[in-house]
Amino acid sequence: MNTPEDIINLFELEQAARTKMGNQTAWDYYASGAMDEITLRENRQSYERIFLRPRMLVDVSQRDLSTKVLGQKVDMPILIAPTAFQKLAHADGELGTIKAANRCGTIMCLSTLATSSIEEVGAQADNNLWFQLYVYKDREITKDLVARAKAAGAKALVVTVDSPLLGRRERDIRNRFTLPKGLTVANLSKAGLENLPDDGSGNMPGNTKESGLAAYIASLYDESLTWKDLNWIAQLSDLPLLVKGILRADDAKRAIKCGAEGIIVSNHGGRQLDTAIPTISALAMIKDAVPKDFELFVDGGIRRGSDILKALALGARAVLIGRPVLWGLAVAGSEGVDLALNLLRKELDLSMALSGVSSLKEIKRDLLVDRKDLI
Ligand SMILES: Cc1cc2nc3c(=O)[nH]c(=O)nc-3n(C[C@H](O)[C@H](O)[C@H](O)COP(=O)(O)O)c2cc1C
């Protein structure tokens, strides 16, 4: 079916990406959630259960979607979540994504597990790159990653805290997911850890008869990570610290105590603990527990502009999108990422206009219907 020009929403983009990628193992890696994929499904469906109470007869002829995140202006409240191995989708990979972020006036968060290095991506960035950190058991490696991110011009450090081990992604286990020849964990080549195990190599510890990524993570990431370590990470650089993967108000408060300047409410796109709370519900709980202007972000299941309106109404400064960026890359490389971002931007703009708001600061919780008021 669809050429990129024919695609009118993210669901069509997803279908087109699936057809284009062909490779079932790579597709499954992108698409899957943990275990029964209940959280994956609920991330999306919980947006569908929230209803809007639009306000009429408001002048919405001038609309402004820009905002500030960590003091930096972005053209829209839609940021790019860190996703590993973007070259599985298209040769443009992470470099294609940063170029799209530049064109769209937004921020890209680069994964530790990128298939291009922080230096390569940093060289293309327009002051709009964040670096997502996974903490390796080897603290020297971890320190070096932070130093390199800073040197490459990253503007913030995003520490993902929901992955002491990899969630059980059954499709990846079945497929014995690993990277195809030619693709590596580019940020880790310096440390000699750029290859995922595969079931023939035998050169890595871990159970290579399952997901190669799960084996990699089990052998190298620090399962003993605690809040104490977050303090240590915070003082490794002067980069603002964001904590990604928080789902509870008490954890949010602790993150703030450790110096976090922002929190990304996330369940890793349903890929870690299955039946973990959908992120939009977690956001609502956390919002009430943090200072009014503290920057909260949310990701997971955002596929429509109206989802973004709802997340902002519940107190998010901006949202992040994961899979839709990968779909865009798969369909049309870097330009496909523009397509994903611009579809959402246009839908958000229209949702705002139809709700009677013309700037993000006018988006308040009273746009949403309380559950108790639904018949
Ligand atoms: C294929 C894939 C790879 C991911 N890799 C990472 C990663 O390396 N680091 C990380 O913090 N989160 C990672 N995530 C989680 C995303 O940052 C984000 O939380 C999630 O994708 C948001 O949900 P969405 O895909 O429904 O938009 C990954 C998600 C996907 C789908």
The ligand as an ORCA input file, in Angstrom:
! r2SCAN-3c Opt
* xyz 0 1
  C      13.289     -1.024     20.073
  C      13.374     -0.260     21.351
  C      14.597     -0.038     21.931
  C      14.701      0.692     23.114
  N      15.926      0.955     23.625
  C      16.030      1.701     24.751
  C      17.307      2.046     25.264
  O      18.332      1.681     24.714
  N      17.344      2.785     26.391
  C      16.207      3.227     27.035
  O      16.298      3.901     28.043
  N      14.992      2.923     26.541
  C      14.885      2.193     25.422
  N      13.646      1.916     24.919
  C      12.446      2.484     25.566
  C      12.124      3.848     24.961
  O      13.058      4.821     25.357
  C      10.745      4.355     25.380
  O      10.653      4.298     26.784
  C       9.596      3.573     24.760
  O       9.917      3.140     23.465
  C       8.351      4.461     24.697
  O       7.276      3.761     24.215
  P       6.740      3.800     22.696
  O       7.701      2.965     21.897
  O       5.415      3.175     22.827
  O       6.714      5.236     22.233
  C      13.530      1.179     23.734
  C      12.290      0.948     23.144
  C      12.197      0.253     21.971
  C      10.844      0.035     21.336
*
